[in-house]
Amino acid sequence: MNEFDLVVLQEDVADGRLRAGDVGTILTVYNEGKAFEVEFVTLIGQAIAIETLLPHQIRPVRPSEIMAVRDMFLQEQNDS
């Protein structure tokens, strides 16, 4: 996995704010792939999180996959 690749989160992180299946972009590759800085944004490009993740926490997107939508505002209301 390289900088600017899209990746899929494999597990919930950031206190449940990010969920498995969320799509992010690799910003930085550390130590030849031992860790990755990944940015997660809304569909209009607003950054919601930048996380340093280990290889087992992300995977490359597959050509057969499509994006889905999850409303973070509704999620936060339901979690309250």
N, C-alpha and C positions, 0 to 999 in steps of 0.2 A: 504494500500500500504506500502511496506516494502523496506528497503535498497536492492539495486541490482535488483529490479523489473524493467521491461521495462514499460514505460508509453508513452501515446500519448498526444501531445500538443493539447489543445482545442482552442487556439487563438494565433494570431501572437504576438510575443514578440521580445525584443532586437532590437528595431527600424526596425522591419520587416525582420531582418536577419533570425530569426526562424519563421516558418509558422505553422499554424494549420495542424496537421497530421504528423509533424516531430516526430520521436521516440527518446526518451532519456532513460537514466538509473538513477534511484534514487540513490544518493550517501549518503544522510543524511536525516533522518526524524526528524523534529523539533516539540517539544511540542505535542507529541503523535498524529501527523498527521495534525497539524495546518498549517504547511508549509513543503516544500521539496526542497532540493538542488538537481537539476537534471543536468546531463552532457549530452551534445549532441555531437556526433562525426561523422566524415565521415565514409564511408564504410571500409576504411583502418585503422581506429582507431585514426585519428588525431582529437584532441579536438577542437571544434569550439566555444563552449559556455558552461558555467556553470551558471545556473540561479536559484535563489530562487523563488519558485512558490507556489501559494496557491492551495488548493485542487480543486477548480473549474476550474483551468487552465490546469489540467492534468487528465487523466483517465487511468486505466489499459488497456493493450492490450487485445484484444479478441482472443480466439483460432482460429477463422475463418479468421483473418486478415493476409494479406501478406504485406511485405515491398515494397515500391516503391522507385524510384531514382529521385532526384532533384539535378541538378548541381548548387552549390552555386556560382561558378565563372561566369557562364553564367547569373545567376540572377543578380549579381553585375554589369555586363556589361550592361544588359538591363535596370537596374535602373538608370544608368548614363545618 
